Amino acid sequence: MSVVVPAFNEADTLAAGIGSLADALAALVDRYRFEIVIVDDGSTDATGAIAAALAAGRDGVRVVSHAVNRGLGAALRTAFAATAGDVVVVLDADMSYAPSHVARLLEAMRATGAPIAAASPYMRGGAVHGVPRARRALSVAANAYLRVMSGGAASTATGMVRAYDGAWIRALPLAADGMEVNAEIVRHALRRRARIAEVPARLDWGAAGSGGGRASSLRVGRQIVQTLRLGVAFVWERALARIGRP
């Protein structure tokens, strides 16, 4: 199992996050060998130095780096190419989804045979804590819309915390550089008629929230337009899958 942790300016949270992750993975050593791959995506703080120290001080921790910030999609492409695991799991550096989700994602993959298992705070049994109200409302609405447009394939199409079949994810021709990479992977799954298993998850930004500053109306407008376009793309991919187009 390869656990990918993208990190951009995460100096305040990275060491504690990797520590809690390593503790959670230690409970799985009877079933899995694992590596942790940290992607320093051009951080301008001490993230790179902290990641290097973690790799030097812990077995099974590796670091890959970008000289400049290139975005989540680029970070994931770099990470996926660097992994060796039969299963690849992606987690946030601040562990806003607790590392205990890893075992549940792996179990969902084993039980269903799906090449993707996603952590979903928006399905029955999921929960969200500490996310600013406006941002949460926008995310809930976007994912509800995308769930309909995907034919119910994913309750949280924009989420990053997932487990993948390693060979499957490394073979995808991913192109997105930003956060939209998560929805791009869902698009590929729809076209390939690949099942997406989901597990109820708790997204916890803590009492103070994380990145909770007010988004500009321009940024919100762009997100809405992007979400509408993604929904159309999901319908298109489902249509291509039905007629068997490659």
N, C-alpha and C positions, 0 to 999 in steps of 0.2 A: 504494500500500500504506500502510495506517495501522497503526502498531505501538502498542498500548495497554500502558501500564505502570502498574498500580495501585500506590499507595504509601501506607502508613500507618506513620509513625514509622520511616522508612528513611533518616534523616540520615547514618548511618554508611556506607551502601552506594550511595546513589542516584547520586552524581556519577560514581563509578567504573563503575557499571553502565551508565549512559547513554553514557558514553564508549566502552565496549567494544561496546555495541549500535550506536552510530553508525559505528564502524570496520567492523563486520560488514556493515551496510547499504551502506556505500560500495562494497563489492565487487559489489553488485547493481544499481548505477546504470545499467548498460547495458540492463537489462530492466525496472526499476521506478523510478518516482518514489515517494518515501516521505515520510511525516510521522510524528513520534513524539508521542503524546498521553499526558502524565503526568497521572494522577488523584491529587491530594492528598486523601485521604479523611479530612479532619478531623484531621490529625496534630497532636500536642501538642509535638513537638520542632521542629527547624529544617528539616524536610522541605519545607515550603511555600516558604521563602526560597531553599533550594537549587534547587528546581524552577524558581522564577521566574528565578534567575540562569542556569540552564541554557538556558531559553527565550530569555533576552535575548542570550546569547552564541553560540547555535547556530541556524542557519537550519533551518526545518522542525520545530522543537520547540515544542509548545504545552502549556499547563497548564490543566486545569479543576479546580475545588476544591469540596469540601464544607465547610461551616462547622463541622460536627461529624462524628464518625465514624459512618458509616451501614452499613458492612459491604461485603464484596467484591461481592455481587450488585448493590447500589445503585451502587457505583463503576463496575462494568462497564456498567450501563444508561446512566449518565451519559456514559461514554466512547464507547459504541457510537453514541449519538445525536450525539456531537460529531465522529465520524469522517466522512471523505469518500472513503476508499479503496475500490477495487473488491475488495480483499482486506483483511481486518482480522486482525492477529496479536496475541495476548496473551502477554506475558512477565512473569515475576516481577521486581520491582525489584532484588533481590539477584543476579539472573542465576544462580540455582541450576540452571537449564537454560541452558547457554551460548548466546549469540546465534547461533552457527553452526547451531543447530537451525532457524532461520528459513528458510534456503535449502532445507533438506530438507523442511520442511512445505509450502512453496510448490511444490516439485517433486512431492510426493505429490498435491496438489490438481490440478495440471496433468495428471498421468499418469492419474488415476482419474476426474476430473470430479466428485469429491465436494465438497459444500459445507462439509465440515469435515475438517481433518487434525489429528490429535492427537499430541502427543509422549507416548510410552508407555514408562516404565521397566520395566513389568511384562510386556511381550511379549518374545519371543525376540530376543536381541540388545540388550535394554535393561539398565540397571545402576543401582544405588542406592549412594551413598557418603555416609557421615557422618550418616545419619539414625539416631537412637537406636533400639536394637533393639526395644523394646516398641512404639514408634510405627510402625516399619516393619512389624512383624508384623501390627498392626491394619490398616494400610493395604493390605497384600498380601491379607489375608483378605477385607476388604471389597470390594476390586476383583475378586477371583476370584469371589465370590458375585454381584456385579453383572454380571460378564461372562456368567455362566450365565443370569441372569434377563433379560438383554438379548438373549439368543439369539446371543451371540458378537459383538455389534455393537461393543463397546468393551472393550479390555483394561484401560484406565485411565479409568473413567467419572468419577472425581472430580478428574482433573487439570485444571489451568487453562491450561497452555501449549498453545495451539491456533492454527490459522489457519482463518478463516471466509470464505466468500463474503460480501462486504460487504452486499449487498442482502438476502441471506438472514438474516443475524444481526440486522440492524437491524429487520427485519419481525417478529421473534419477540416475542410478548407476555410477556416475562420478568417474574416477580413476586418471586422469592426475593431477600432482602437479604443473606444470608450466603454461606458457602462452598458451600452446597447448590446455588447457581446453576449450577455446572458440570454436576451431574447433571441439573438441570432442562433444560439445553440438550440433553442426551442424550435425555431424555423427548420433547422436541419432535421430535428427529430420528427417533426410533422411530415416532411417530405419523404423521410425514410420509414415512416410508420413505426417509429421506435417508441415504445411505451415509456412514459415518465411516471415513476413511482413517487409518491409524496408522503412525508411524515409530518405530523403536527409539530410545530417548532415555536420556541419562545425567542422573540427578538427583543433584546434588552439593551437600551442605550444608557441605562443608569438614571439616577435621580436628576442629574443635570442635563441629560440628553447628550447627543453627539452631533456636531455640525448643525446645530439647531438655529442658526441665523436665518433671518427672513430671506426667502428667495425673491429675486426681482420679478416683476410681472413679465418681463421679456423672457427670462429663463423659464418661468412657469408656462408661458405660451409656447415656447419651443418644446417643452416636455409633452404638452398636450398634443401638439401637432405630430410629434414623433410617435406617441402612443397610438394615435389614430392611424398613422401609416403602418405601424407594426401590425395592427389588427387586420388591415387589408392584406398585408403580406402573409399573415397566418392563414387567412381564407384561401389565398392563392396557393400556398404550399399544400394545403389539404386537397385542393382540386387537382394539383399535379400528382399527388399520391394516389388519388382515386383512379386516374387514367393511366397510371403506371409510367409516367414520364421520369427519366433519370434526372 
